[in-house]
Amino acid sequence: MPSTSETGHAKNVANFEDLISFCNGYGAAYNPSKAALTIAELTTLQTNAKASLQQAKTTKTSFDNATNARQLAFKDLKPLATKVVNALAVSGATTLAVADAKTINRKIQGAKANGGTKTPTTPADPNAPAPTDKTISTSQQSYDSLIDHFTKLIESVSQDANYKPNEKELQTATLQTKLDSLKTSNTDLVNAYTNWSNARINRNTTLYNPLTGLVQTALDTKKYVKSVFGASSPQFKQVSGLEFSNVKDR
């Protein structure tokens, strides 16, 4: 279901199209001196607004897909890390080496280094508001940390001559491939979020710039129609009912 803000953006753009249609129907009587209010300029703004709206939707979908891909890539990381530690423990490695690996694994599992309880996590709410730059940054730090911890675990077992598991998924070459996939999925999401964030900035500028945005231009256009035809005219009644608002949740 589209969010309230997405619905608000779309409503502004749709109403602007209606506004242009009404103004175009006034023929020669609609002749504003301000270039931004001419039919040609209104039409260009409408085209740009539609494009910016679509771009925001497209990049949001790409961001969602990248989020899902990263979650899938990291899904088996914790059980895999535990398997690696267990394989090291039975390989003949020293007690100190195993202890170091266990410390790293506890960090991967989300537990405190001293063996304390895991840090609680909040399940994703499908009805929650769109993620903000702050929430994305916090989440990113968590994934960056997992990558860092897993990198250290691989380095730890790679440098231990006793670690030679027969299981392919536990071999260092396979672990390195897994690490590369984690890094790739993480980078893909970072880039996807950047594209979505930039698309939202462009959409908001096109629609809500206080001087040149679609909403302000629409309000100015309605005022011009009122000045030309009068407040009680049927022409102004046509456009006065069209709602345009600055959407707060962007």
SULNORBEL-V97216 format. One record per pair of residues at least 24 apart in sequence whose C-alpha atoms are under 8 Angstrom apart, sorted by the first residue. I is the first residue (numbers start at 0). J is the second residue. Records with the same first field share a line. If there is no record, write none. Layout:
I = J / J
This chain:
2 = 128
4 = 246 / 247 / 248 / 249
7 = 244 / 246
8 = 52 / 206 / 246
9 = 52
10 = 243
11 = 213 / 214 / 242 / 243 / 244
12 = 45 / 48 / 49 / 213
14 = 241 / 242 / 243
15 = 45 / 213 / 217
16 = 45
18 = 217 / 238 / 241
21 = 237 / 238
29 = 224
31 = 223
35 = 216
36 = 216 / 219 / 220
44 = 205 / 213
45 = 213
47 = 205
48 = 202 / 205 / 206 / 213
51 = 198 / 199 / 201 / 202 / 205
52 = 202
54 = 198
55 = 195 / 198 / 199 / 202
58 = 191 / 192 / 194 / 195 / 198
59 = 192 / 195
61 = 191
62 = 188 / 191 / 192 / 195
65 = 184 / 187 / 188 / 191
66 = 188
68 = 184
69 = 181 / 184 / 185 / 188
72 = 180 / 181 / 184
73 = 181
77 = 104 / 107 / 108
79 = 169
80 = 104 / 107 / 149 / 152
82 = 169
83 = 169
86 = 162 / 164 / 169
87 = 156 / 161 / 162
90 = 161 / 162 / 163 / 164
91 = 161 / 162
92 = 159 / 161 / 162
96 = 155
100 = 152 / 155 / 156
103 = 148 / 149 / 151 / 152
104 = 148 / 152
106 = 145 / 148
107 = 145 / 148 / 149
142 = 185
146 = 178 / 181 / 182
149 = 178
150 = 178
199 = 249
203 = 249
207 = 245
214 = 243 / 244 / 245
217 = 243
218 = 243
